[in-house]
Amino acid sequence: METIRSAIRLLLMVIFLGYLMIWIMMPTNKFYLHWLPDIHSKTNSTYFGEQGANMLIYSFPILFIAALACLYLHHGKNCVDNNSKSEAENSRVTSWKRPVLVRGPLGIVSWTELSFLIMFIALLVWSFSSYLRGMLAHISQQAAHEGLQVWEAKLEMSGLTLGLVGNICLAFLFFPVTRGSSILQLVGITSEGSIKYHIWLGHTSMTIFTAHGLCYIIFWAKTNQISQILKWNKISVSNIAGEIALLSGIVMWITSLPRIRRKIFELFFYTHYLYILFIFFFVFHVGFSYSCIILPGFYLFLIDRYLRFLQSQRRIHLVSARILPCETVELNFSKSPGLSYNPSSIVFVNVPVISKLQWHPFTITSSSNTDPEKLSVVIKSEGSWSHQLYQNVCSPSPLNRLAVSIEGPYGPASIHFTRHDMLVMISGGSGITPFISIIRELLFLANNSNGKTPRILLVSAFRKSEDLTILDLILPISGTTLDISRLQLQIEAYVTREKQSTTNNQKFLRTIWFKPNAEDASVSAILGPNSWLWLGAIISSSFIIFLGLIGILTRYYIYPIDHNSNIIYPNSWRSALNMLSICVSIAITATAAFLWNRKQCTRESTQIQNMDTSTPIASPGSWLYNADRELESLPHQSFVQATKVHYGERPNLKKILIGIDGTSVGVLVSGPWKMRREVAKICASGSAQNLNFESMSFSW
């Protein structure tokens, strides 16, 4: 098995290096004047025409990598996580994850991210300078031939160069937002962690494209060609299509600015659907043949988006809800036994009774091992959506059923927490929820594995003493017989706004049980580590069907009219037919795979029985209120002894982190931005060489 994975890994590396060489050589005369014409002459056919060569050069390598990565991940799914690396190797890996930039517009950036960022900027600079140098080589003769001044001709060429360079950013823009991407999993990046790359690419591409549009508007105004703004060419570039795409992008860009996004999130969320107009009119603007440069990322995003749409149409069986005194609710869903996920995975939750369009990400707090038939998320009433959900669950008239849909789970391909001697988990408020599943997983390993599990220090800051009830969710309630004393756990809880405990003994944890419905299904995944082969089959088979469709259209409809001259048949119609073919091929293969996979999951899932279940009036409280834990199966006393509560003070993170002993200490942070930045700054300092900044991308 390892031999097969090594061979696939080598092949993936070779293909990627070849693809990278294409991007480096693309701006050169060697590529455009020699390599590309030669490839076109050898691949020109009546079935694909010029676009066939572009798909072969720009699209096929990445789609092949994505499909092959699915096979690689499938073979590695059952492999034991390699935690037996040498200390020197671990040190090299973790040192590259150490934050180097803490302040500034980029946020917290590690050495690895900074290295790739510098290389990407170098590619943009290289492309811009190479394109511009080639275009300005004979600019004086060109200006004289077209009756322009030299500066006007330079302005036009600069605008064209900016458009070509902007396409590089656009080619990578959709990879970070493809949640079930095999490529992201291959390089060890989660969908949550890659969002910042999408933000970087979005800002860069829109800056370049805006400059591209302004250059042409100024050029047309100075040369008395302002009517070009409204021109939709039958052949070649369509100006008005580009302007519609640019305006759509600018609207998305403006509403994504932090001040607008945080204050009016719904505006940002809904206007971001303008990406559909942006891509469609971009293709109309430059033609489908040239759009093959950006096709791979968008193609994989379309597959992912359609599969997410299919999954989101199912209503999920909500088994129960645990209500905490701190206006927090834990939702427990029925899960397919075959579904597994790693700690810190996330799901997107939709409650149609609140909003049919809003999907909110939450970290899964349950563990596949300790909770085999249940998937849980914890939601604190902090925003309008979560507050309304809390009000619905806590309504005086008990709910029999709450319709909920779920997308996911999405998460890391593997966990590497056990390679550390110690884990320090730092959270603020409801930021503790990502650590619940990690602690449960380590608790399972401590009870069922011969290997050594790391010591755990959980540092949590809360505003009020009633928020301490969230700690009660750390222990599973599924009736397992795990011994918490085997886990070296220490909890330091800080209540910042109260000098002493003000808890009310009449406030208890209580559970609401929902009646099952025959139409509800268990949570099951159609993407991710449970179905990599399915995803690989969808990618490869849909692309084959797409090639078949456009081959038939080109050979028997377009070629008899155009004869591969590209000057008769309208580019916009060709682009529309190709985009329609992409959508049809993806819809056919993804729907077939989804229906088959759902049929298999239904067979494996436990049948939901329609039976009347009375809802308990009240449930016992937690250790905080000196009451018996609900359904407790772990030693109560061990958990209480592991917890120390500090009132009226904030944690001194620098003192805590610097004073930790251990050759390898993993530091995980989940909470407010200021807390993340403070911890990153401490880990980046020279006095904390043993601290390894593990993760920053959590949702709660």
C-alpha positions in Angstrom: 0.0 0.0 0.0 2.8 2.4 0.9 4.5 1.6 -2.4 1.4 2.6 -4.3 1.1 5.8 -2.4 4.8 6.6 -3.0 4.4 6.1 -6.7 1.3 8.3 -6.8 3.0 10.9 -4.8 6.0 10.9 -7.3 3.7 11.2 -10.3 1.7 14.0 -8.7 5.0 15.9 -8.0 6.1 15.5 -11.6 2.8 16.7 -13.0 2.7 19.7 -10.7 6.3 20.7 -11.5 5.4 20.6 -15.2 2.2 22.7 -14.6 4.3 25.2 -12.7 6.8 25.4 -15.5 3.9 26.3 -17.9 3.0 29.3 -15.7 6.6 30.4 -15.6 7.1 30.1 -19.3 3.7 31.5 -20.3 4.7 35.2 -20.5 7.8 34.4 -22.7 8.1 34.6 -26.5 9.5 31.1 -26.4 6.1 29.9 -25.2 3.8 32.0 -27.4 5.8 32.0 -30.6 7.2 28.5 -30.6 5.7 26.0 -28.0 2.1 27.0 -28.2 1.8 27.2 -32.0 3.5 23.8 -32.2 1.1 22.3 -29.7 -1.9 23.8 -31.6 -0.7 22.4 -34.9 -0.3 18.9 -33.5 -3.6 18.8 -31.5 -5.8 20.8 -33.9 -8.9 18.6 -34.8 -12.4 18.9 -36.1 -13.7 17.8 -32.7 -12.1 20.4 -30.4 -10.4 23.0 -32.5 -8.1 25.5 -30.8 -9.7 25.1 -27.4 -8.6 21.4 -27.3 -4.9 22.4 -27.0 -5.7 24.9 -24.3 -7.6 22.3 -22.3 -4.7 20.0 -22.7 -2.2 22.5 -21.5 -4.1 24.5 -18.8 -7.0 22.3 -17.6 -6.1 18.6 -17.8 -3.0 18.6 -15.5 -4.9 20.0 -12.5 -8.0 17.9 -13.0 -5.8 14.9 -13.3 -4.0 15.8 -10.1 -7.3 16.3 -8.3 -8.5 12.8 -9.5 -5.2 11.2 -8.7 -5.2 12.9 -5.3 -8.5 11.2 -4.5 -6.9 7.8 -5.2 -3.9 8.7 -3.0 -6.1 9.8 -0.1 -8.3 6.7 -0.4 -5.3 4.4 0.0 -4.1 6.5 2.9 -7.4 6.5 4.7 -6.8 3.4 6.7 -3.1 4.0 7.2 -2.1 4.8 10.8 -1.1 8.4 11.2 2.7 8.6 11.1 3.7 10.1 14.5 6.9 8.2 14.7 9.0 10.7 12.8 12.3 11.7 14.2 12.6 14.7 16.5 14.8 16.4 13.9 12.2 15.9 11.2 9.4 17.1 13.5 11.4 20.1 14.4 11.9 21.1 10.7 8.2 20.7 10.0 7.0 22.7 13.0 9.6 25.4 12.6 8.0 26.3 9.2 4.6 26.6 10.9 5.9 29.1 13.4 4.3 32.5 12.9 6.5 35.2 11.4 4.0 38.0 10.8 1.6 38.8 13.5 0.4 42.3 12.8 -0.6 43.9 9.5 -3.3 43.4 6.9 -2.4 39.8 6.2 -3.2 38.6 9.7 -1.1 35.8 11.2 1.3 34.4 8.7 3.6 31.4 9.2 7.0 30.9 7.5 5.5 28.4 5.0 2.7 30.8 4.0 5.2 33.7 3.7 7.4 31.6 1.5 4.6 30.7 -0.9 3.3 34.3 -0.8 6.7 35.6 -1.9 6.9 33.0 -4.7 3.4 33.9 -5.9 4.2 37.7 -5.9 7.4 36.9 -7.8 5.3 35.0 -10.4 3.0 38.0 -10.8 6.0 40.4 -11.1 7.7 38.1 -13.5 4.6 37.7 -15.7 3.9 41.4 -15.7 7.4 42.4 -16.7 7.7 39.7 -19.3 4.4 40.4 -20.9 5.0 44.2 -20.9 8.6 43.9 -22.2 7.4 41.8 -25.2 4.5 44.1 -26.0 6.6 47.3 -25.8 9.4 45.9 -27.9 8.1 47.6 -31.0 5.6 50.0 -29.5 6.8 53.0 -31.6 6.2 51.3 -34.9 2.8 50.0 -33.6 1.7 53.5 -32.4 2.7 55.0 -35.8 0.8 52.3 -37.7 -2.4 52.9 -35.6 -2.1 56.7 -35.5 -1.6 56.9 -31.8 0.8 58.6 -29.5 3.4 56.4 -28.0 2.1 56.9 -24.4 -1.4 56.0 -25.6 -0.2 52.8 -27.1 1.8 52.0 -23.9 -1.4 52.6 -21.9 -3.3 50.2 -24.0 -0.6 47.5 -23.7 -0.4 48.1 -19.9 -4.1 47.5 -19.6 -3.8 44.3 -21.6 -0.9 43.2 -19.5 -2.8 43.8 -16.3 -5.7 41.7 -17.6 -3.3 38.8 -18.4 -1.7 39.0 -14.9 -5.1 39.2 -13.2 -6.0 35.9 -14.8 -3.2 34.2 -12.8 -4.9 35.2 -9.5 -8.3 34.2 -10.9 -6.9 30.8 -11.8 -6.2 30.0 -8.2 -9.2 32.0 -6.6 -11.6 29.1 -6.3 -9.3 26.4 -4.9 -9.4 27.7 -1.3 -13.3 27.7 -1.2 -13.7 24.2 -2.5 -14.6 22.7 0.8 -14.3 19.0 -0.2 -11.2 19.5 -2.3 -8.8 16.6 -2.6 -6.1 19.0 -3.5 -6.5 20.9 -0.2 -6.5 17.6 1.7 -3.4 16.5 -0.2 -1.4 19.5 1.0 -2.9 19.3 4.5 -5.0 22.5 4.4 -8.5 22.6 5.8 -11.3 24.5 4.0 -11.5 26.8 7.0 -7.8 27.5 7.1 -7.7 28.3 3.4 -10.3 31.1 3.4 -7.6 33.7 4.1 -5.9 32.7 0.8 -9.1 33.2 -1.0 -9.3 36.7 0.6 -5.7 37.5 -0.4 -6.3 36.3 -4.0 -9.7 38.2 -4.2 -8.2 41.5 -3.2 -5.2 41.1 -5.5 -7.3 40.0 -8.5 -9.8 42.8 -8.1 -7.1 45.4 -7.7 -5.5 44.3 -10.9 -8.7 43.9 -12.9 -9.9 47.3 -11.7 -6.7 48.8 -12.9 -7.1 46.9 -16.2 -10.6 48.3 -16.7 -9.5 51.9 -15.9 -6.6 51.7 -18.3 -8.9 50.9 -21.2 -11.5 53.5 -20.2 -8.9 56.2 -20.1 -7.4 55.0 -23.4 -10.8 55.0 -25.1 -11.6 58.4 -23.7 -8.3 59.9 -24.9 -8.5 58.4 -28.4 -12.2 59.3 -28.9 -13.3 55.7 -28.9 -15.6 55.8 -25.8 -18.3 53.9 -27.8 -16.1 50.8 -27.3 -17.5 50.5 -23.8 -20.8 49.3 -25.3 -19.3 47.0 -27.9 -20.1 43.3 -27.9 -17.9 41.7 -30.6 -19.1 38.7 -32.4 -15.5 37.5 -32.6 -12.6 38.3 -30.3 -13.0 40.2 -27.0 -16.4 41.5 -25.9 -16.0 44.7 -24.0 -19.4 45.0 -22.4 -19.2 41.5 -21.1 -15.9 42.3 -19.4 -17.5 45.5 -17.9 -20.4 43.5 -16.5 -18.0 41.0 -15.0 -15.9 43.8 -13.5 -18.9 45.6 -12.0 -20.1 42.3 -10.4 -16.6 41.8 -9.0 -16.4 45.3 -7.6 -19.7 44.9 -5.8 -18.5 41.7 -4.2 -15.2 43.3 -3.4 -16.7 46.3 -1.7 -19.2 44.3 0.4 -16.3 41.9 1.5 -14.4 44.8 3.2 -14.1 44.0 6.9 -16.2 47.0 8.1 -19.1 46.1 5.9 -18.8 42.3 6.2 -18.9 42.4 10.0 -21.7 45.0 10.4 -23.9 43.8 7.5 -22.9 40.1 7.0 -26.1 39.3 5.1 -25.3 41.9 2.5 -21.8 40.4 2.0 -23.2 36.9 1.9 -25.9 37.5 -0.7 -23.8 39.7 -3.0 -21.1 37.1 -3.1 -23.5 35.0 -5.3 -22.6 37.5 -8.0 -19.6 35.3 -8.7 -21.9 33.4 -11.1 -22.3 36.6 -13.2 -18.7 37.4 -12.8 -17.5 34.0 -14.2 -20.1 33.7 -17.0 -19.4 37.2 -18.3 -15.7 36.8 -17.9 -15.9 33.7 -20.2 -18.0 35.8 -22.7 -15.4 38.5 -22.4 -12.3 36.5 -23.3 -13.8 33.4 -25.0 -13.9 29.9 -23.7 -10.6 28.9 -25.3 -8.6 31.4 -23.2 -10.8 30.7 -20.2 -9.3 27.2 -20.0 -6.6 28.9 -17.9 -9.1 29.5 -15.0 -11.2 26.4 -15.8 -9.6 23.8 -13.4 -10.3 25.7 -10.1 -13.8 26.7 -11.1 -14.6 23.2 -12.5 -13.7 21.6 -9.1 -15.6 24.3 -7.3 -18.7 23.6 -9.4 -18.5 19.9 -8.5 -18.1 20.6 -4.9 -20.9 23.2 -4.9 -23.4 20.9 -6.6 -22.6 18.0 -4.3 -23.1 20.4 -1.3 -26.4 21.4 -2.8 -27.6 17.8 -3.1 -26.6 17.1 0.4 -28.2 20.2 1.8 -31.6 19.2 0.5 -32.0 16.4 3.0 -33.5 17.0 6.4 -31.4 15.5 9.2 -32.7 13.7 12.3 -32.2 15.9 15.3 -32.3 13.6 18.3 -32.0 16.0 21.2 -30.8 19.4 22.4 -29.0 20.1 25.7 -29.7 23.6 27.0 -27.1 25.3 29.2 -27.8 28.2 31.6 -25.3 30.4 29.7 -27.7 30.6 26.7 -25.9 27.8 24.8 -27.4 24.8 23.2 -25.9 21.5 22.1 -27.6 19.9 19.2 -27.3 16.1 18.8 -27.9 14.6 15.4 -28.2 11.0 14.3 -25.1 9.9 12.4 -24.5 7.1 9.9 -22.3 4.5 11.5 -20.0 4.6 8.5 -19.4 8.3 8.8 -16.0 9.2 10.4 -14.3 12.5 10.8 -11.3 13.9 12.6 -11.3 16.3 15.5 -11.7 20.0 14.6 -13.9 19.1 11.7 -16.8 21.5 10.9 -20.3 21.3 9.5 -22.6 23.9 8.1 -26.0 24.1 9.7 -29.2 25.5 8.2 -32.5 25.9 10.0 -35.2 26.7 7.4 -37.6 28.1 10.1 -35.1 30.8 10.8 -33.7 31.3 7.3 -33.7 29.1 4.2 -30.6 30.8 2.8 -28.3 31.2 5.8 -25.7 28.5 6.5 -23.5 28.8 9.6 -20.3 26.8 10.3 -19.8 25.1 13.6 -17.1 22.9 14.9 -18.1 19.3 15.7 -17.8 18.7 19.4 -18.4 14.9 19.3 -15.9 12.2 18.4 -16.3 9.4 15.9 -14.8 7.0 18.4 -16.6 8.0 21.6 -19.9 8.9 19.9 -20.3 6.4 17.0 -24.0 7.2 16.3 -24.2 10.8 17.2 -22.8 14.1 15.8 -23.0 17.2 18.1 -22.4 20.9 17.7 -22.5 23.6 20.3 -24.1 27.0 19.5 -24.0 30.0 21.8 -26.6 32.7 21.5 -24.4 35.6 20.3 -25.8 36.7 17.0 -29.3 37.2 15.6 -29.5 33.8 14.0 -28.1 31.8 17.0 -30.3 33.8 19.4 -33.4 33.0 17.4 -32.4 29.3 17.3 -31.9 29.4 21.1 -35.4 31.0 21.5 -37.0 28.3 19.3 -35.4 25.4 21.2 -36.2 27.0 24.6 -39.8 28.0 23.8 -42.3 27.3 26.6 -44.3 25.0 24.3 -42.0 22.0 23.7 -41.0 21.3 20.1 -41.7 17.8 18.7 -39.3 18.3 15.7 -37.0 21.0 14.3 -36.2 20.8 10.6 -32.4 21.1 10.1 -30.1 20.5 7.1 -26.3 19.9 7.3 -23.4 20.2 4.9 -20.2 18.4 5.7 -18.4 17.4 7.7 -15.2 19.0 6.4 -11.9 18.7 8.3 -8.2 17.9 8.3 -7.1 14.7 6.6 -5.3 13.6 9.8 -4.4 14.8 13.2 -0.9 15.2 14.5 -1.5 16.2 18.1 -0.1 13.0 19.6 3.4 13.9 18.3 3.7 16.5 21.0 4.7 16.0 24.6 2.1 18.5 25.7 -0.8 20.4 24.2 -1.8 23.8 25.4 -5.3 24.8 24.3 -6.2 28.4 24.8 -9.8 29.6 24.2 -12.0 32.6 24.9 -15.7 32.2 25.5 -17.4 29.7 23.1 -14.0 29.2 21.4 -13.6 26.2 23.7 -15.9 24.2 21.4 -13.2 23.1 18.9 -11.2 21.6 21.8 -14.0 19.4 23.1 -13.7 16.9 20.2 -9.9 16.9 20.5 -10.0 16.1 24.2 -12.6 13.4 23.6 -10.4 11.9 20.9 -7.4 11.9 23.1 -9.4 10.4 25.9 -10.3 7.6 23.6 -6.7 7.1 22.6 -5.6 7.1 26.2 -8.0 4.3 27.0 -7.6 2.2 23.9 -4.1 2.8 22.6 -0.7 1.6 23.9 0.9 4.8 22.7 1.6 7.8 24.9 -0.9 10.6 24.7 0.3 14.2 25.4 -0.4 16.1 28.6 -3.2 18.7 28.1 -3.5 22.2 29.6 -6.8 23.8 28.8 -6.8 27.6 29.5 -10.3 29.0 29.0 -11.5 32.6 29.6 -15.2 33.3 30.3 -17.1 36.5 31.1 -19.5 35.1 33.7 -19.5 32.1 36.0 -22.5 30.6 34.3 -20.4 30.2 31.2 -18.4 27.6 33.1 -21.2 25.1 32.3 -19.7 24.8 28.8 -16.9 22.8 30.5 -19.4 20.1 31.3 -19.7 19.3 27.6 -16.1 18.1 27.5 -17.1 14.7 28.8 -19.1 12.5 26.4 -22.6 11.4 27.5 -22.9 8.4 25.2 -22.5 5.8 28.0 -18.9 4.9 27.2 -16.7 3.5 30.0 -13.7 5.6 29.4 -11.5 6.5 32.4 -10.6 10.2 32.4 -7.9 9.6 35.0 -5.8 8.0 32.2 -5.7 11.4 30.4 -3.3 14.0 31.9 -5.8 16.9 31.8 -5.5 20.2 33.6 -8.1 22.9 33.2 -7.5 26.5 34.2 -10.7 28.5 33.9 -10.8 32.3 34.2 -14.0 34.2 34.9 -13.0 37.8 34.0 -16.1 39.9 35.0 -17.0 38.4 38.4 -15.0 38.4 41.6 -16.8 35.3 42.9 -19.2 32.7 41.8 -22.8 34.0 41.3 -24.3 30.8 40.0 -28.0 30.0 40.8 -28.6 26.5 42.0 -31.9 26.5 40.3 -30.4 26.7 36.8 -29.7 23.3 35.5 -28.7 21.6 32.3 -31.8 20.2 30.7 -32.4 18.1 27.6 -35.1 18.2 25.0 -35.8 15.1 23.1 -37.3 15.4 19.6 -39.6 12.8 18.0 -38.2 11.0 14.9 -39.7 11.6 11.5 -39.7 9.1 8.7 -38.5 11.7 6.2 -35.4 12.6 8.3 -32.1 11.0 7.6 -28.9 10.4 9.5 -25.8 12.6 8.8 -23.8 11.0 6.0 -21.0 12.4 3.9 -20.8 12.4 0.1 -17.4 14.1 0.2 -14.3 13.8 2.2 -12.4 10.9 3.8 -15.5 8.6 3.5 -15.8 8.8 -0.3 -12.6 9.9 -2.0 -13.1 7.3 -4.8 -16.6 8.7 -5.5 -15.2 12.2 -5.8 -12.4 11.0 -8.1 -14.9 9.1 -10.2 -17.1 12.2 -10.5 -14.2 14.4 -11.5 -12.9 12.1 -14.2 -16.2 10.8 -15.6 -17.7 14.3 -15.7 -14.7 15.7 -17.6 -14.9 12.8 -20.1 -18.6 13.4 -20.7 -17.8 17.1 -21.1 -15.2 16.4 -23.7 -17.6 14.1 -25.5 -20.4 16.7 -25.5 -18.2 19.6 -26.9 -16.5 17.2 -29.3 -19.9 16.3 -30.8 -21.1 19.9 -30.8 -17.8 21.1 -32.5 -17.6 18.4 -35.1 -21.2 18.3 -36.2 -22.5 21.8 -35.5 -19.7 24.4 -35.2 -17.1 23.0 -37.5 -19.3 22.9 -40.6 -19.9 26.6 -40.1 -16.5 27.9 -38.9 -14.0 25.2 -40.2 -11.7 26.1 -37.2 -11.2 29.6 -38.5 -12.6 31.3 -35.3 -13.9 34.2 -37.4 -17.4 33.0 -38.3 -19.1 31.3 -35.4 -19.8 33.8 -32.5 -17.5 33.3 -29.5 -20.4 34.0 -27.1 -22.5 31.2 -28.5 -19.5 28.8 -28.4 -18.8 29.9 -24.8 -22.4 29.4 -23.7 -22.6 25.9 -25.2 -19.3 24.9 -23.5 -20.5 26.2 -20.1 -23.8 24.4 -20.6 -21.9 21.2 -21.4 -19.9 21.6 -18.2 -23.0 22.0 -16.1 -24.8 19.0 -17.7 -21.8 16.7 -17.4 -21.3 17.6 -13.7 -25.1 17.3 -12.9 -25.3 13.9 -14.5 -22.3 12.3 -12.8 -22.7 14.0 -9.4 -26.4 13.2 -9.2 -25.8 9.5 -10.1 -23.0 9.3 -7.5 -25.1 11.0 -4.9 -28.2 8.8 -5.3 -26.1 5.6 -5.3 -24.2 6.7 -2.2 -27.4 7.7 -0.4 -28.8 4.3 -1.2 -25.7 2.6 0.4 -25.8 4.9 3.4 -29.5 4.1 4.0 -28.8 0.4 4.1 -26.0 0.9 6.7 -27.8 3.4 8.8 -29.9 2.4 11.8 -33.5 2.5 11.0 -35.3 5.5 12.6 -38.3 4.2 14.5 -41.4 6.3 14.9 -42.1 6.1 18.5 -43.6 8.5 21.1 -40.9 9.7 23.5 -41.7 11.9 26.3 -39.5 14.9 26.9 -38.1 15.1 30.5 -39.3 18.1 32.4 -35.8 18.7 33.7 -32.4 17.1 33.6 -29.8 17.0 36.3 -27.2 19.7 36.4 -23.4 19.7 36.0 -20.5 19.5 38.4 -20.6 23.3 38.6 -23.8 23.1 40.6 -22.8 20.1 42.7 -25.3 17.9 41.0 -25.0 14.5 39.3 -23.8 14.6 35.7 -26.4 13.6 33.2 -25.8 10.1 31.8 -22.3 10.3 33.3 -20.0 7.3 32.6 -16.7 8.9 33.6 -15.3 9.4 37.1 -16.9 12.6 38.3 -14.3 13.4 40.9 -11.4 13.2 38.4 -12.9 15.9 36.2 -13.6 18.2 39.2 -10.1 17.8 40.5 -8.6 18.6 37.1 -10.4 22.0 37.1 -9.3 25.2 38.8 -11.4 28.3 38.5 -9.9 31.9 38.8 -12.3 34.7 39.4 -11.8 38.4 38.6 -8.7 38.0 36.5 -7.5 37.3 32.9 -5.0 34.6 32.0 -1.4 35.8 31.8 -0.7 34.0 28.6 3.0 34.9 28.3 3.7 33.7 31.8 1.8 30.5 31.2 3.4 29.7 27.8 7.0 30.6 28.7 6.8 28.6 31.9 5.8 25.3 30.2 8.3 22.5 30.3 8.5 20.1 27.4 10.7 19.5 24.3 7.7 19.8 22.0 4.6 21.8 23.0 1.7 22.2 20.6 -0.3 25.5 21.1 -3.8 25.7 19.8 -5.8 28.9 19.9 -9.5 29.5 19.4 -11.1 32.7 20.4 -11.1 36.5 19.8 -8.7 37.9 17.3 -6.7 39.8 19.9 -6.1 36.5 21.8 -4.9 34.7 18.7 -2.5 37.5 17.8 -1.1 37.6 21.4 -0.4 33.9 21.4 1.1 34.0 17.9 3.4 36.8 19.0 4.6 34.8 22.1 5.2 31.7 19.9 7.1 33.7 17.4 9.4 35.1 20.0 12.9 33.7 20.6 12.1 32.8 24.2 9.5 30.2 23.1 11.5 27.8 20.8 9.7 24.8 22.2 6.2 26.1 21.3 4.7 25.0 18.1 1.8 27.1 16.8 -0.5 24.3 15.6 -3.8 25.8 14.4 -5.8 28.9 14.0 -8.7 28.0 11.8 -11.7 27.0 13.9 -15.4 27.8 13.8 -17.9 28.1 16.7 
